[in-house]
Amino acid sequence: MDDKIEIAIAYYSKKGQDILDAVNSNSNLSADEIIQYGEEMAIIEYKLTALEVAKEN
């Protein structure tokens, strides 16, 4: 079970990094795009937090 959790953590960490890279590399994002990226990051961070808790238990 720990292997699946570790794989999921790695996956969501990569997705979060991809979003950060997209935001940081684009200097002309609209407000709507920034909000969309922020919402996606919030979801990813929530999932990562839940996975970390599951890993500890």
Secondary structure, DSSP 8 states (H G I E B T S, - for coil): -HHHHHHHHHHHHHHHHHHHHHHHH-S---HHHHHHHHHHHHHHHHHHHHHHHHHH-
